[in-house]
């Protein structure tokens, strides 16, 4: 996916989905040219579970969890967050990135078929139902926050920096 910034005078849907897509595309850019060995390195002593592979797997999980499990109510698709599992994903970085891209495409389809004011079909007990607008905004924040983690990991792994 190529990064394309949304038009400066876009409507709300174009703006929010456009910026989310910019963040999604940046995930792949941050992972470019890493070997599987490098992508599995835990370089933050205080966060041994945080590797490039677990972050990519977590971002896929976040897309699945918010758009399919919560918004559509497909609770049978619920899986555990890879950042909470005791082991790293077995898949290669390329496989994880492809799975992430496929999940993002599915998320785009879901968003295209619904209004921003629609509420999710399911929320964990004790939490209020949120709108699709809230979910998109949260995923924008979540993805951008983890891009900061990928920035730090990448710099510590091989010195690569940049937006």
Buried (B, 14 or more C-beta within 10 A) or exposed (E): BEEEEBEEEBEEBEBBBBBBBBBBBBBBBBBEEBEBEBBBBBBBEEBEBBBBBBBBBBBBBBBBBBBBBBBBEBEEEEEEEBBEBEEBBEBBBEBBBBBBBEBBEBBBEBBEEBEBEBBBEBBEEEEEEBBBBBBBBEBBEBBBEBBEBBBBBBEEBEEEEEE
